Amino acid sequence: MTHNNPNEEHGRLLEACAAGDHGALQTLYRLEGARLLGVVQRIVQDRALAEDIIHDAFVNIWTKAHTFDAERGSGKTWIFSVARHLALNHVRRQYREVTVDDTTAEQLDAERSLTASAEIEDTFDWQGRGDLDRCLKALEPERRNCLFHAYVDGYSHSEIAERLDRPLGTVKAWIKRSLQSLRECLS
C-alpha cells in the first residue's frame, strides 16, 4: 500500500509528534521548514525574525500536536496556520507599538492589503469535480479560503478575521457574497 497523499502523511506525522516521536517533528521540518520560512518571511519582512518565528512555530507544533484534528482540516494546513498565526501576531504587536496619524495608517493598511492579496494562495488543498468545483474556482482565493475556514474548519467569522488579519465586516461580507455567488453559479 502506498501513501501518496502528503496531507495524510502530515496528519500521521502530527499524530506521531503527539505520541512523543521526535523523528516525526524532524521529518515535518525537513518537509515544510523551507516553505514555512518563505511564508513567514513574506509576512514579517525580516529573515532573522522569520527564522525565530519558525523555531517558535515548530515548538508549538510539537507541544500542540495533540490538538490537531484531521476531521477539521489537513495536517499541512494546520502546520502552516500555526506558523502564519505566530507571524501575524508579531506584525500586529509591531503595529500596536507604532503611533501614526490616520492618513498614514490608512496608507499602510492599503499597502498591506495590496501586498497580501498579490501573495494569496489557496490555504486548502481541495480537488473537487463537477459544478461545485467550477463555481469554487471562480471565487478569489482569499474569499474561497474564508468559506473553507467557516464551513470546513468551523471557525467563527471573528476567528477568520483574526486569522486573515482582515476587518470582521469585510470577512462577513466576503462570506455572504461568496455564498450568493455559489448559489447563482449552481442554479
N, C-alpha and C positions, 0 to 999 in steps of 0.2 A: 504494500500500500504506500503510495507517495503522498506527501503533504505539500502540494504546490501553492496553497493559498497562504500568502505571507501574513494575512490578518489572523488566521488561525494559529500560525506559528508564534506571532507576537502574544496572543492570548495565552498559549501554552507556556511561553517564557515568563509571562507575568504570574501565572499560577505557580511556576517553579520558584520565582522570587519570593512569593508569599510563603512558600514552604521552606525558605531559607537557602535556596540554591544560588550561591554567589556566581557560579558559572553562567547561569541564566542571565544575570544582570550584565555580565561581561559580554555575552552574546548580543543582548539588546543594544549595548553601547557600540559594539562593532557594526551592527546592522544600521543603526539610526543616528549615532553620535554626530557624524559629519552633517547630515541633513538638518538635524535639530540645531546644530551650531549655526548653520546658514539662516534658518528661520529666525532664531533669536537675535542674531547679529543684525538682520534687517530691521527688527523691531527696536533694538536699543542703540543701534548705530555705533557700536564700540566692540571691537574684537575681544579685548581682555575681559570686559564686563560680560560679554556673551559667554565666554568660557567659564566664568564664575557661576553664571546662571545655569549653564548646562550641568556643572558639577552639582549644584543645589537640586536641579531637576532630577538627576539620577539618584540622589539621596532620597528625594521624595518618592520616586518610582519604587525604590527598594522598600521604604518604610510604609508606603501606602498601597503596595501591590495587592494586598488582601481586599482592598475596596474596589478593585476592578471587577466589573460585571459584564461578561460577554453578551448578555441579553440587551444591554443598553448601548452597545457600540463595539467597534473593533479595538483590539489591543493597540494597534498602531495609532488610531485616533486618540485613544486615552493617553498614550505616551506624549504625543505632540501637544495635547491640550495641557498637560502638566507643565511642559516647558513654556508654551505660549503664555499660560496664566502667570507664571513667575516673571516672565519678561514684561508683560503688560502691567503687572503690579509695580515693577520697578519704574516703568515710564510714568505711571500715574503718580507715584510718590515724588518723582523728579518734577513733574508739572506742578504739584501742590507746593513745592518749595520755591518756585519761581513766581514772583509777583509781576504781572504785566497789565497794561491797560486793556480795555475791552476790544479795541481795534486790533491790537497785536494778538490777543487771544483768538479772535475770530480768524485772523490770517493763519495762525499756527494750526487751528483746527481744520481749516480748509486745505492747507498743505498736507497735513497728516492724512486727511480723507483721500486726497488725490493719490498720494503715495501708496496708501494701504489698498485702495481699490485697484491700482495697477498691479499689485502683487498678490491679489486674492486668487487662491486656488480652491478647488473643492476640498473641503475638510474630510468628506466622507468618500469612501470607495464604494460606489454603487454602480451596479450594472444591471439595469432592467431591460425589459423588452416591451415592445408594443407602444401603445398610445401614451401611457403614463411616462415612460422613459422619454419619449419625444417631447412631451409637454414639460417635464422637469428640465431637460436640456435647454429649453427655450428661456428658462429663467436665468438671471445673472447669478454667478456662483455664490456671492455673498447672501443673496436673498434665498437661494436654494439651501444654503447652509443653515440659515435661520429656521427654515421649515424642518430640516432634518434634526437640528438641535431640539426643536419643540416637540416633534412627533416621533422621533426615533430615540433621542436621548432623554426626553421627558423634562427638559429644562423649562423653567418659567420664563416669561418674557424678560423679567428683570435679570435673571441669570444669563440669558443670551446677550442682553445689552452689555452686561459687565464683561462677559467672555469676549465679545467682539469689540468692546470699547466704543460703543455707539449709544446715542441717546435712547432711552426707553421708548419714547414716542415714535422714533424712526423704526425701531425693531417691530413695534406693534403694527405700524403702517405697512412695512415690508411684508410681514406675515399675512396680513389681511389682503393686500393687493396680490400677493403671490398665490394665495388660495383662490382668489377670484379668477386670476389668470388660468390656473389649473382647471377650474370649473368650466370656464369658457373654452379652453383648449380641448377638454374631454367631451364636450357636448356637441 
